[in-house]
């Protein structure tokens, strides 16, 4: 892949429950260059717009520090998102 080419779109989450999920916005982020600093390259690549998406992906509950955790998913700010 050349620096000018577009990245491949992220995998799509398919909801199989009887619940309907409306995606209001899709954001494609630019990949960061690997600096060799030893950091986990996947640490910020997982994102859920809401707890329904996290549950559909089998990721809920999501703990602070795990991929996919975001403060907007942790309503009571106890470090565990989508726990209820």
PyMOL Python script that loads the backbone (N, CA, C, O; Angstrom):
from pymol import cmd

cmd.read_pdbstr("""\
ATOM      1  N   UNK A   1       0.848  -1.186   0.000  1.00  0.00           N
ATOM      2  CA  UNK A   1       0.000   0.000   0.000  1.00  0.00           C
ATOM      3  C   UNK A   1       0.880   1.231   0.000  1.00  0.00           C
ATOM      4  O   UNK A   1       1.801   1.339   0.810  1.00  0.00           O
ATOM      5  N   UNK A   2       0.604   2.164  -0.905  1.00  0.00           N
ATOM      6  CA  UNK A   2       1.369   3.398  -0.963  1.00  0.00           C
ATOM      7  C   UNK A   2       0.763   4.398   0.002  1.00  0.00           C
ATOM      8  O   UNK A   2      -0.407   4.271   0.364  1.00  0.00           O
ATOM      9  N   UNK A   3       1.539   5.396   0.429  1.00  0.00           N
ATOM     10  CA  UNK A   3       1.010   6.384   1.383  1.00  0.00           C
ATOM     11  C   UNK A   3      -0.208   7.137   0.861  1.00  0.00           C
ATOM     12  O   UNK A   3      -1.006   7.631   1.657  1.00  0.00           O
ATOM     13  N   UNK A   4      -0.370   7.237  -0.463  1.00  0.00           N
ATOM     14  CA  UNK A   4      -1.487   7.982  -1.026  1.00  0.00           C
ATOM     15  C   UNK A   4      -2.765   7.150  -1.137  1.00  0.00           C
ATOM     16  O   UNK A   4      -3.845   7.715  -1.312  1.00  0.00           O
ATOM     17  N   UNK A   5      -2.669   5.819  -1.038  1.00  0.00           N
ATOM     18  CA  UNK A   5      -3.854   4.982  -1.240  1.00  0.00           C
ATOM     19  C   UNK A   5      -4.767   5.020  -0.015  1.00  0.00           C
ATOM     20  O   UNK A   5      -4.325   5.258   1.109  1.00  0.00           O
ATOM     21  N   UNK A   6      -6.013   4.786  -0.260  1.00  0.00           N
ATOM     22  CA  UNK A   6      -7.018   4.778   0.805  1.00  0.00           C
ATOM     23  C   UNK A   6      -6.939   3.465   1.574  1.00  0.00           C
ATOM     24  O   UNK A   6      -6.718   2.414   0.972  1.00  0.00           O
ATOM     25  N   UNK A   7      -7.120   3.505   2.915  1.00  0.00           N
ATOM     26  CA  UNK A   7      -7.131   2.260   3.686  1.00  0.00           C
ATOM     27  C   UNK A   7      -8.412   1.483   3.416  1.00  0.00           C
ATOM     28  O   UNK A   7      -9.430   2.055   3.027  1.00  0.00           O
ATOM     29  N   UNK A   8      -8.349   0.185   3.626  1.00  0.00           N
ATOM     30  CA  UNK A   8      -9.532  -0.652   3.479  1.00  0.00           C
ATOM     31  C   UNK A   8     -10.527  -0.293   4.572  1.00  0.00           C
ATOM     32  O   UNK A   8     -10.108   0.030   5.683  1.00  0.00           O
ATOM     33  N   UNK A   9     -11.832  -0.338   4.303  1.00  0.00           N
ATOM     34  CA  UNK A   9     -12.816  -0.044   5.339  1.00  0.00           C
ATOM     35  C   UNK A   9     -12.755  -1.087   6.455  1.00  0.00           C
ATOM     36  O   UNK A   9     -12.373  -2.236   6.230  1.00  0.00           O
ATOM     37  N   UNK A  10     -13.133  -0.670   7.645  1.00  0.00           N
ATOM     38  CA  UNK A  10     -13.144  -1.565   8.797  1.00  0.00           C
ATOM     39  C   UNK A  10     -14.220  -2.622   8.617  1.00  0.00           C
ATOM     40  O   UNK A  10     -15.156  -2.451   7.836  1.00  0.00           O
ATOM     41  N   UNK A  11     -14.074  -3.706   9.344  1.00  0.00           N
ATOM     42  CA  UNK A  11     -15.058  -4.788   9.291  1.00  0.00           C
ATOM     43  C   UNK A  11     -16.419  -4.278   9.757  1.00  0.00           C
ATOM     44  O   UNK A  11     -16.498  -3.397  10.613  1.00  0.00           O
ATOM     45  N   UNK A  12     -17.462  -4.823   9.204  1.00  0.00           N
ATOM     46  CA  UNK A  12     -18.821  -4.428   9.547  1.00  0.00           C
ATOM     47  C   UNK A  12     -19.358  -5.325  10.651  1.00  0.00           C
ATOM     48  O   UNK A  12     -19.175  -6.542  10.617  1.00  0.00           O
ATOM     49  N   UNK A  13     -20.020  -4.719  11.629  1.00  0.00           N
ATOM     50  CA  UNK A  13     -20.657  -5.486  12.696  1.00  0.00           C
ATOM     51  C   UNK A  13     -22.057  -5.842  12.227  1.00  0.00           C
ATOM     52  O   UNK A  13     -22.827  -4.961  11.844  1.00  0.00           O
ATOM     53  N   UNK A  14     -22.389  -7.108  12.252  1.00  0.00           N
ATOM     54  CA  UNK A  14     -23.713  -7.555  11.853  1.00  0.00           C
ATOM     55  C   UNK A  14     -24.515  -7.898  13.102  1.00  0.00           C
ATOM     56  O   UNK A  14     -24.090  -8.725  13.907  1.00  0.00           O
ATOM     57  N   UNK A  15     -25.663  -7.271  13.263  1.00  0.00           N
ATOM     58  CA  UNK A  15     -26.518  -7.509  14.410  1.00  0.00           C
ATOM     59  C   UNK A  15     -27.512  -8.598  14.037  1.00  0.00           C
ATOM     60  O   UNK A  15     -28.241  -8.480  13.053  1.00  0.00           O
ATOM     61  N   UNK A  16     -27.531  -9.658  14.837  1.00  0.00           N
ATOM     62  CA  UNK A  16     -28.437 -10.757  14.542  1.00  0.00           C
ATOM     63  C   UNK A  16     -29.617 -10.797  15.505  1.00  0.00           C
ATOM     64  O   UNK A  16     -30.512 -11.628  15.353  1.00  0.00           O
ATOM     65  N   UNK A  17     -29.625  -9.916  16.484  1.00  0.00           N
ATOM     66  CA  UNK A  17     -30.742  -9.867  17.429  1.00  0.00           C
ATOM     67  C   UNK A  17     -31.942  -9.212  16.755  1.00  0.00           C
ATOM     68  O   UNK A  17     -31.837  -8.698  15.641  1.00  0.00           O
ATOM     69  N   UNK A  18     -33.071  -9.235  17.434  1.00  0.00           N
ATOM     70  CA  UNK A  18     -34.279  -8.629  16.878  1.00  0.00           C
ATOM     71  C   UNK A  18     -34.304  -7.129  17.096  1.00  0.00           C
ATOM     72  O   UNK A  18     -35.329  -6.480  16.882  1.00  0.00           O
ATOM     73  N   UNK A  19     -33.188  -6.584  17.515  1.00  0.00           N
ATOM     74  CA  UNK A  19     -33.070  -5.173  17.767  1.00  0.00           C
ATOM     75  C   UNK A  19     -32.482  -4.491  16.530  1.00  0.00           C
ATOM     76  O   UNK A  19     -31.580  -5.040  15.895  1.00  0.00           O
ATOM     77  N   UNK A  20     -32.976  -3.315  16.186  1.00  0.00           N
ATOM     78  CA  UNK A  20     -32.465  -2.578  15.038  1.00  0.00           C
ATOM     79  C   UNK A  20     -31.486  -1.530  15.524  1.00  0.00           C
ATOM     80  O   UNK A  20     -31.775  -0.792  16.467  1.00  0.00           O
ATOM     81  N   UNK A  21     -30.327  -1.461  14.882  1.00  0.00           N
ATOM     82  CA  UNK A  21     -29.311  -0.482  15.231  1.00  0.00           C
ATOM     83  C   UNK A  21     -29.181   0.479  14.066  1.00  0.00           C
ATOM     84  O   UNK A  21     -28.973   0.056  12.928  1.00  0.00           O
ATOM     85  N   UNK A  22     -29.301   1.764  14.340  1.00  0.00           N
ATOM     86  CA  UNK A  22     -29.150   2.773  13.305  1.00  0.00           C
ATOM     87  C   UNK A  22     -27.773   3.404  13.459  1.00  0.00           C
ATOM     88  O   UNK A  22     -27.448   3.944  14.517  1.00  0.00           O
ATOM     89  N   UNK A  23     -26.970   3.337  12.412  1.00  0.00           N
ATOM     90  CA  UNK A  23     -25.657   3.953  12.416  1.00  0.00           C
ATOM     91  C   UNK A  23     -25.827   5.362  11.886  1.00  0.00           C
ATOM     92  O   UNK A  23     -26.274   5.567  10.757  1.00  0.00           O
ATOM     93  N   UNK A  24     -25.467   6.334  12.715  1.00  0.00           N
ATOM     94  CA  UNK A  24     -25.683   7.710  12.310  1.00  0.00           C
ATOM     95  C   UNK A  24     -24.469   8.323  11.621  1.00  0.00           C
ATOM     96  O   UNK A  24     -24.596   9.282  10.861  1.00  0.00           O
ATOM     97  N   UNK A  25     -23.271   7.751  11.899  1.00  0.00           N
ATOM     98  CA  UNK A  25     -22.087   8.323  11.280  1.00  0.00           C
ATOM     99  C   UNK A  25     -20.983   7.282  11.274  1.00  0.00           C
ATOM    100  O   UNK A  25     -20.774   6.585  12.267  1.00  0.00           O
ATOM    101  N   UNK A  26     -20.285   7.177  10.169  1.00  0.00           N
ATOM    102  CA  UNK A  26     -19.132   6.295  10.068  1.00  0.00           C
ATOM    103  C   UNK A  26     -17.907   7.165   9.874  1.00  0.00           C
ATOM    104  O   UNK A  26     -17.893   8.040   9.008  1.00  0.00           O
ATOM    105  N   UNK A  27     -16.877   6.929  10.676  1.00  0.00           N
ATOM    106  CA  UNK A  27     -15.661   7.725  10.610  1.00  0.00           C
ATOM    107  C   UNK A  27     -14.505   6.809  10.248  1.00  0.00           C
ATOM    108  O   UNK A  27     -14.329   5.761  10.868  1.00  0.00           O
ATOM    109  N   UNK A  28     -13.720   7.190   9.258  1.00  0.00           N
ATOM    110  CA  UNK A  28     -12.535   6.437   8.883  1.00  0.00           C
ATOM    111  C   UNK A  28     -11.320   7.224   9.344  1.00  0.00           C
ATOM    112  O   UNK A  28     -11.090   8.346   8.891  1.00  0.00           O
ATOM    113  N   UNK A  29     -10.550   6.639  10.237  1.00  0.00           N
ATOM    114  CA  UNK A  29      -9.372   7.317  10.774  1.00  0.00           C
ATOM    115  C   UNK A  29      -8.140   6.915   9.980  1.00  0.00           C
ATOM    116  O   UNK A  29      -8.072   5.812   9.439  1.00  0.00           O
ATOM    117  N   UNK A  30      -7.172   7.810   9.914  1.00  0.00           N
ATOM    118  CA  UNK A  30      -5.901   7.507   9.275  1.00  0.00           C
ATOM    119  C   UNK A  30      -5.086   6.625  10.203  1.00  0.00           C
ATOM    120  O   UNK A  30      -5.047   6.870  11.409  1.00  0.00           O
ATOM    121  N   UNK A  31      -4.446   5.617   9.671  1.00  0.00           N
ATOM    122  CA  UNK A  31      -3.601   4.736  10.465  1.00  0.00           C
ATOM    123  C   UNK A  31      -2.351   5.482  10.893  1.00  0.00           C
ATOM    124  O   UNK A  31      -1.788   6.266  10.129  1.00  0.00           O
ATOM    125  N   UNK A  32      -1.917   5.227  12.140  1.00  0.00           N
ATOM    126  CA  UNK A  32      -0.698   5.845  12.627  1.00  0.00           C
ATOM    127  C   UNK A  32       0.487   5.003  12.195  1.00  0.00           C
ATOM    128  O   UNK A  32       0.384   3.783  12.069  1.00  0.00           O
ATOM    129  N   UNK A  33       1.597   5.657  11.972  1.00  0.00           N
ATOM    130  CA  UNK A  33       2.808   4.942  11.595  1.00  0.00           C
ATOM    131  C   UNK A  33       3.330   4.159  12.790  1.00  0.00           C
ATOM    132  O   UNK A  33       3.231   4.621  13.926  1.00  0.00           O
ATOM    133  N   UNK A  34       3.886   2.977  12.541  1.00  0.00           N
ATOM    134  CA  UNK A  34       4.470   2.168  13.599  1.00  0.00           C
ATOM    135  C   UNK A  34       5.806   2.775  13.974  1.00  0.00           C
ATOM    136  O   UNK A  34       6.735   2.798  13.167  1.00  0.00           O
ATOM    137  N   UNK A  35       5.901   3.264  15.192  1.00  0.00           N
ATOM    138  CA  UNK A  35       7.126   3.915  15.649  1.00  0.00           C
ATOM    139  C   UNK A  35       8.067   2.936  16.321  1.00  0.00           C
ATOM    140  O   UNK A  35       9.190   3.299  16.670  1.00  0.00           O
ATOM    141  N   UNK A  36       7.625   1.691  16.511  1.00  0.00           N
ATOM    142  CA  UNK A  36       8.472   0.709  17.156  1.00  0.00           C
ATOM    143  C   UNK A  36       8.599   0.938  18.642  1.00  0.00           C
ATOM    144  O   UNK A  36       9.536   0.444  19.269  1.00  0.00           O
ATOM    145  N   UNK A  37       7.661   1.689  19.223  1.00  0.00           N
ATOM    146  CA  UNK A  37       7.740   2.025  20.640  1.00  0.00           C
ATOM    147  C   UNK A  37       7.280   0.891  21.539  1.00  0.00           C
ATOM    148  O   UNK A  37       7.355   1.004  22.762  1.00  0.00           O
ATOM    149  N   UNK A  38       6.797  -0.219  20.943  1.00  0.00           N
ATOM    150  CA  UNK A  38       6.350  -1.343  21.750  1.00  0.00           C
ATOM    151  C   UNK A  38       4.906  -1.221  22.175  1.00  0.00           C
ATOM    152  O   UNK A  38       4.417  -2.070  22.921  1.00  0.00           O
ATOM    153  N   UNK A  39       4.204  -0.194  21.727  1.00  0.00           N
ATOM    154  CA  UNK A  39       2.799  -0.049  22.101  1.00  0.00           C
ATOM    155  C   UNK A  39       1.954  -1.010  21.288  1.00  0.00           C
ATOM    156  O   UNK A  39       2.338  -1.422  20.194  1.00  0.00           O
ATOM    157  N   UNK A  40       0.806  -1.360  21.831  1.00  0.00           N
ATOM    158  CA  UNK A  40      -0.099  -2.284  21.156  1.00  0.00           C
ATOM    159  C   UNK A  40      -0.772  -1.558  20.007  1.00  0.00           C
ATOM    160  O   UNK A  40      -1.514  -0.602  20.231  1.00  0.00           O
ATOM    161  N   UNK A  41      -0.526  -1.994  18.783  1.00  0.00           N
ATOM    162  CA  UNK A  41      -1.059  -1.328  17.597  1.00  0.00           C
ATOM    163  C   UNK A  41      -2.573  -1.387  17.534  1.00  0.00           C
ATOM    164  O   UNK A  41      -3.185  -0.517  16.914  1.00  0.00           O
ATOM    165  N   UNK A  42      -3.207  -2.388  18.157  1.00  0.00           N
ATOM    166  CA  UNK A  42      -4.655  -2.528  18.104  1.00  0.00           C
ATOM    167  C   UNK A  42      -5.370  -1.835  19.254  1.00  0.00           C
ATOM    168  O   UNK A  42      -6.598  -1.896  19.316  1.00  0.00           O
ATOM    169  N   UNK A  43      -4.667  -1.183  20.161  1.00  0.00           N
ATOM    170  CA  UNK A  43      -5.285  -0.657  21.370  1.00  0.00           C
ATOM    171  C   UNK A  43      -6.373   0.379  21.092  1.00  0.00           C
ATOM    172  O   UNK A  43      -7.330   0.462  21.862  1.00  0.00           O
ATOM    173  N   UNK A  44      -6.266   1.166  20.034  1.00  0.00           N
ATOM    174  CA  UNK A  44      -7.266   2.181  19.768  1.00  0.00           C
ATOM    175  C   UNK A  44      -8.096   1.902  18.535  1.00  0.00           C
ATOM    176  O   UNK A  44      -8.838   2.781  18.096  1.00  0.00           O
ATOM    177  N   UNK A  45      -8.002   0.718  17.959  1.00  0.00           N
ATOM    178  CA  UNK A  45      -8.657   0.471  16.690  1.00  0.00           C
ATOM    179  C   UNK A  45     -10.088  -0.038  16.828  1.00  0.00           C
ATOM    180  O   UNK A  45     -10.821  -0.065  15.840  1.00  0.00           O
ATOM    181  N   UNK A  46     -10.501  -0.437  18.015  1.00  0.00           N
ATOM    182  CA  UNK A  46     -11.856  -0.939  18.206  1.00  0.00           C
ATOM    183  C   UNK A  46     -12.722   0.174  18.753  1.00  0.00           C
ATOM    184  O   UNK A  46     -12.367   0.825  19.736  1.00  0.00           O
ATOM    185  N   UNK A  47     -13.859   0.391  18.116  1.00  0.00           N
ATOM    186  CA  UNK A  47     -14.762   1.464  18.554  1.00  0.00           C
ATOM    187  C   UNK A  47     -16.200   0.987  18.431  1.00  0.00           C
ATOM    188  O   UNK A  47     -16.583   0.396  17.421  1.00  0.00           O
ATOM    189  N   UNK A  48     -16.991   1.247  19.460  1.00  0.00           N
ATOM    190  CA  UNK A  48     -18.412   0.936  19.425  1.00  0.00           C
ATOM    191  C   UNK A  48     -19.180   2.240  19.633  1.00  0.00           C
ATOM    192  O   UNK A  48     -18.897   2.993  20.565  1.00  0.00           O
ATOM    193  N   UNK A  49     -20.139   2.498  18.772  1.00  0.00           N
ATOM    194  CA  UNK A  49     -20.937   3.710  18.885  1.00  0.00           C
ATOM    195  C   UNK A  49     -21.849   3.644  20.099  1.00  0.00           C
ATOM    196  O   UNK A  49     -22.173   4.670  20.698  1.00  0.00           O
ATOM    197  N   UNK A  50     -22.264   2.430  20.460  1.00  0.00           N
ATOM    198  CA  UNK A  50     -23.154   2.263  21.607  1.00  0.00           C
ATOM    199  C   UNK A  50     -23.036   0.836  22.138  1.00  0.00           C
ATOM    200  O   UNK A  50     -22.365  -0.003  21.537  1.00  0.00           O
ATOM    201  N   UNK A  51     -23.689   0.569  23.260  1.00  0.00           N
ATOM    202  CA  UNK A  51     -23.591  -0.744  23.897  1.00  0.00           C
ATOM    203  C   UNK A  51     -24.256  -1.836  23.061  1.00  0.00           C
ATOM    204  O   UNK A  51     -23.855  -2.997  23.147  1.00  0.00           O
ATOM    205  N   UNK A  52     -25.248  -1.498  22.266  1.00  0.00           N
ATOM    206  CA  UNK A  52     -25.881  -2.489  21.402  1.00  0.00           C
ATOM    207  C   UNK A  52     -24.856  -3.045  20.422  1.00  0.00           C
ATOM    208  O   UNK A  52     -24.830  -4.249  20.169  1.00  0.00           O
ATOM    209  N   UNK A  53     -24.008  -2.173  19.868  1.00  0.00           N
ATOM    210  CA  UNK A  53     -22.945  -2.631  18.964  1.00  0.00           C
ATOM    211  C   UNK A  53     -21.939  -3.506  19.709  1.00  0.00           C
ATOM    212  O   UNK A  53     -21.516  -4.540  19.193  1.00  0.00           O
ATOM    213  N   UNK A  54     -21.556  -3.101  20.912  1.00  0.00           N
ATOM    214  CA  UNK A  54     -20.586  -3.875  21.693  1.00  0.00           C
ATOM    215  C   UNK A  54     -21.146  -5.253  22.029  1.00  0.00           C
ATOM    216  O   UNK A  54     -20.428  -6.250  21.946  1.00  0.00           O
ATOM    217  N   UNK A  55     -22.412  -5.318  22.407  1.00  0.00           N
ATOM    218  CA  UNK A  55     -23.034  -6.608  22.727  1.00  0.00           C
ATOM    219  C   UNK A  55     -23.151  -7.484  21.480  1.00  0.00           C
ATOM    220  O   UNK A  55     -22.922  -8.692  21.548  1.00  0.00           O
ATOM    221  N   UNK A  56     -23.504  -6.886  20.349  1.00  0.00           N
ATOM    222  CA  UNK A  56     -23.642  -7.644  19.101  1.00  0.00           C
ATOM    223  C   UNK A  56     -22.296  -8.239  18.676  1.00  0.00           C
ATOM    224  O   UNK A  56     -22.250  -9.307  18.065  1.00  0.00           O
ATOM    225  N   UNK A  57     -21.212  -7.549  19.001  1.00  0.00           N
ATOM    226  CA  UNK A  57     -19.881  -8.037  18.659  1.00  0.00           C
ATOM    227  C   UNK A  57     -19.357  -9.023  19.700  1.00  0.00           C
ATOM    228  O   UNK A  57     -18.275  -9.587  19.539  1.00  0.00           O
ATOM    229  N   UNK A  58     -20.133  -9.230  20.772  1.00  0.00           N
ATOM    230  CA  UNK A  58     -19.721 -10.149  21.830  1.00  0.00           C
ATOM    231  C   UNK A  58     -18.653  -9.569  22.730  1.00  0.00           C
ATOM    232  O   UNK A  58     -17.942 -10.322  23.397  1.00  0.00           O
ATOM    233  N   UNK A  59     -18.516  -8.249  22.770  1.00  0.00           N
ATOM    234  CA  UNK A  59     -17.449  -7.607  23.539  1.00  0.00           C
ATOM    235  C   UNK A  59     -17.889  -7.090  24.903  1.00  0.00           C
ATOM    236  O   UNK A  59     -17.036  -6.787  25.738  1.00  0.00           O
ATOM    237  N   UNK A  60     -19.177  -6.981  25.154  1.00  0.00           N
ATOM    238  CA  UNK A  60     -19.657  -6.390  26.405  1.00  0.00           C
ATOM    239  C   UNK A  60     -19.639  -7.425  27.518  1.00  0.00           C
ATOM    240  O   UNK A  60     -19.907  -8.598  27.257  1.00  0.00           O
ATOM    241  N   UNK A  61     -19.336  -7.038  28.733  1.00  0.00           N
ATOM    242  CA  UNK A  61     -18.894  -5.708  29.155  1.00  0.00           C
ATOM    243  C   UNK A  61     -17.448  -5.440  28.745  1.00  0.00           C
ATOM    244  O   UNK A  61     -16.654  -6.365  28.571  1.00  0.00           O
ATOM    245  N   UNK A  62     -17.123  -4.157  28.594  1.00  0.00           N
ATOM    246  CA  UNK A  62     -15.778  -3.737  28.196  1.00  0.00           C
ATOM    247  C   UNK A  62     -15.169  -2.976  29.372  1.00  0.00           C
ATOM    248  O   UNK A  62     -15.751  -2.006  29.857  1.00  0.00           O
ATOM    249  N   UNK A  63     -14.007  -3.416  29.822  1.00  0.00           N
ATOM    250  CA  UNK A  63     -13.348  -2.782  30.962  1.00  0.00           C
ATOM    251  C   UNK A  63     -12.383  -1.696  30.508  1.00  0.00           C
ATOM    252  O   UNK A  63     -11.808  -1.768  29.422  1.00  0.00           O
ATOM    253  N   UNK A  64     -12.215  -0.682  31.365  1.00  0.00           N
ATOM    254  CA  UNK A  64     -11.299   0.412  31.075  1.00  0.00           C
ATOM    255  C   UNK A  64      -9.919  -0.167  30.769  1.00  0.00           C
ATOM    256  O   UNK A  64      -9.415  -1.006  31.516  1.00  0.00           O
ATOM    257  N   UNK A  65      -9.315   0.276  29.681  1.00  0.00           N
ATOM    258  CA  UNK A  65      -8.010  -0.208  29.262  1.00  0.00           C
ATOM    259  C   UNK A  65      -8.096  -1.272  28.176  1.00  0.00           C
ATOM    260  O   UNK A  65      -7.105  -1.539  27.496  1.00  0.00           O
ATOM    261  N   UNK A  66      -9.257  -1.878  28.003  1.00  0.00           N
ATOM    262  CA  UNK A  66      -9.438  -2.877  26.949  1.00  0.00           C
ATOM    263  C   UNK A  66      -9.819  -2.191  25.642  1.00  0.00           C
ATOM    264  O   UNK A  66     -10.411  -1.112  25.655  1.00  0.00           O
ATOM    265  N   UNK A  67      -9.476  -2.823  24.495  1.00  0.00           N
ATOM    266  CA  UNK A  67      -9.891  -2.253  23.213  1.00  0.00           C
ATOM    267  C   UNK A  67     -11.416  -2.135  23.149  1.00  0.00           C
ATOM    268  O   UNK A  67     -12.131  -3.069  23.513  1.00  0.00           O
ATOM    269  N   UNK A  68     -11.900  -1.004  22.694  1.00  0.00           N
ATOM    270  CA  UNK A  68     -13.332  -0.782  22.563  1.00  0.00           C
ATOM    271  C   UNK A  68     -13.935   0.001  23.716  1.00  0.00           C
ATOM    272  O   UNK A  68     -15.051   0.506  23.594  1.00  0.00           O
ATOM    273  N   UNK A  69     -13.209   0.118  24.860  1.00  0.00           N
ATOM    274  CA  UNK A  69     -13.735   0.897  25.984  1.00  0.00           C
ATOM    275  C   UNK A  69     -13.762   2.375  25.615  1.00  0.00           C
ATOM    276  O   UNK A  69     -12.814   2.886  25.020  1.00  0.00           O
ATOM    277  N   UNK A  70     -14.834   3.053  25.962  1.00  0.00           N
ATOM    278  CA  UNK A  70     -14.941   4.503  25.784  1.00  0.00           C
ATOM    279  C   UNK A  70     -15.832   5.037  26.890  1.00  0.00           C
ATOM    280  O   UNK A  70     -16.784   4.377  27.305  1.00  0.00           O
ATOM    281  N   UNK A  71     -15.525   6.220  27.361  1.00  0.00           N
ATOM    282  CA  UNK A  71     -16.270   6.795  28.481  1.00  0.00           C
ATOM    283  C   UNK A  71     -17.749   6.984  28.158  1.00  0.00           C
ATOM    284  O   UNK A  71     -18.580   6.937  29.065  1.00  0.00           O
ATOM    285  N   UNK A  72     -18.098   7.197  26.882  1.00  0.00           N
ATOM    286  CA  UNK A  72     -19.511   7.382  26.555  1.00  0.00           C
ATOM    287  C   UNK A  72     -20.309   6.081  26.716  1.00  0.00           C
ATOM    288  O   UNK A  72     -21.539   6.113  26.742  1.00  0.00           O
ATOM    289  N   UNK A  73     -19.624   4.947  26.823  1.00  0.00           N
ATOM    290  CA  UNK A  73     -20.296   3.669  27.055  1.00  0.00           C
ATOM    291  C   UNK A  73     -20.385   3.329  28.539  1.00  0.00           C
ATOM    292  O   UNK A  73     -21.099   2.398  28.912  1.00  0.00           O
ATOM    293  N   UNK A  74     -19.682   4.059  29.385  1.00  0.00           N
ATOM    294  CA  UNK A  74     -19.607   3.801  30.823  1.00  0.00           C
ATOM    295  C   UNK A  74     -20.385   4.883  31.565  1.00  0.00           C
ATOM    296  O   UNK A  74     -19.800   5.838  32.074  1.00  0.00           O
ATOM    297  N   UNK A  75     -21.696   4.729  31.624  1.00  0.00           N
ATOM    298  CA  UNK A  75     -22.562   5.776  32.183  1.00  0.00           C
ATOM    299  C   UNK A  75     -22.294   6.078  33.651  1.00  0.00           C
ATOM    300  O   UNK A  75     -22.390   7.231  34.069  1.00  0.00           O
ATOM    301  N   UNK A  76     -21.957   5.051  34.446  1.00  0.00           N
ATOM    302  CA  UNK A  76     -21.723   5.288  35.875  1.00  0.00           C
ATOM    303  C   UNK A  76     -20.246   5.491  36.212  1.00  0.00           C
ATOM    304  O   UNK A  76     -19.887   5.600  37.385  1.00  0.00           O
ATOM    305  N   UNK A  77     -19.393   5.543  35.197  1.00  0.00           N
ATOM    306  CA  UNK A  77     -17.965   5.827  35.346  1.00  0.00           C
ATOM    307  C   UNK A  77     -17.292   4.903  36.361  1.00  0.00           C
ATOM    308  O   UNK A  77     -16.466   5.351  37.156  1.00  0.00           O
ATOM    309  N   UNK A  78     -17.642   3.615  36.336  1.00  0.00           N
ATOM    310  CA  UNK A  78     -17.031   2.654  37.267  1.00  0.00           C
ATOM    311  C   UNK A  78     -15.930   1.845  36.604  1.00  0.00           C
ATOM    312  O   UNK A  78     -15.385   0.925  37.215  1.00  0.00           O
ATOM    313  N   UNK A  79     -15.595   2.177  35.350  1.00  0.00           N
ATOM    314  CA  UNK A  79     -14.537   1.460  34.647  1.00  0.00           C
ATOM    315  C   UNK A  79     -15.017   0.264  33.854  1.00  0.00           C
ATOM    316  O   UNK A  79     -14.213  -0.422  33.222  1.00  0.00           O
ATOM    317  N   UNK A  80     -16.323   0.001  33.875  1.00  0.00           N
ATOM    318  CA  UNK A  80     -16.893  -1.107  33.123  1.00  0.00           C
ATOM    319  C   UNK A  80     -17.997  -0.548  32.223  1.00  0.00           C
ATOM    320  O   UNK A  80     -19.020  -0.070  32.714  1.00  0.00           O
ATOM    321  N   UNK A  81     -17.789  -0.609  30.921  1.00  0.00           N
ATOM    322  CA  UNK A  81     -18.769  -0.097  29.962  1.00  0.00           C
ATOM    323  C   UNK A  81     -19.737  -1.214  29.567  1.00  0.00           C
ATOM    324  O   UNK A  81     -19.351  -2.381  29.495  1.00  0.00           O
ATOM    325  N   UNK A  82     -20.964  -0.857  29.318  1.00  0.00           N
ATOM    326  CA  UNK A  82     -22.005  -1.772  28.836  1.00  0.00           C
ATOM    327  C   UNK A  82     -22.203  -2.944  29.806  1.00  0.00           C
ATOM    328  O   UNK A  82     -22.346  -4.093  29.388  1.00  0.00           O
ATOM    329  N   UNK A  83     -22.209  -2.632  31.108  1.00  0.00           N
ATOM    330  CA  UNK A  83     -22.329  -3.680  32.111  1.00  0.00           C
ATOM    331  C   UNK A  83     -23.764  -3.947  32.541  1.00  0.00           C
ATOM    332  O   UNK A  83     -24.007  -4.863  33.325  1.00  0.00           O
ATOM    333  N   UNK A  84     -24.701  -3.180  32.053  1.00  0.00           N
ATOM    334  CA  UNK A  84     -26.102  -3.457  32.438  1.00  0.00           C
ATOM    335  C   UNK A  84     -27.019  -3.431  31.241  1.00  0.00           C
ATOM    336  O   UNK A  84     -28.224  -3.642  31.381  1.00  0.00           O
TER     337      UNK A  84
END
""", "prot")
cmd.dss("prot")
cmd.show_as("cartoon", "prot")
cmd.util.cbc("prot")
cmd.orient("prot")
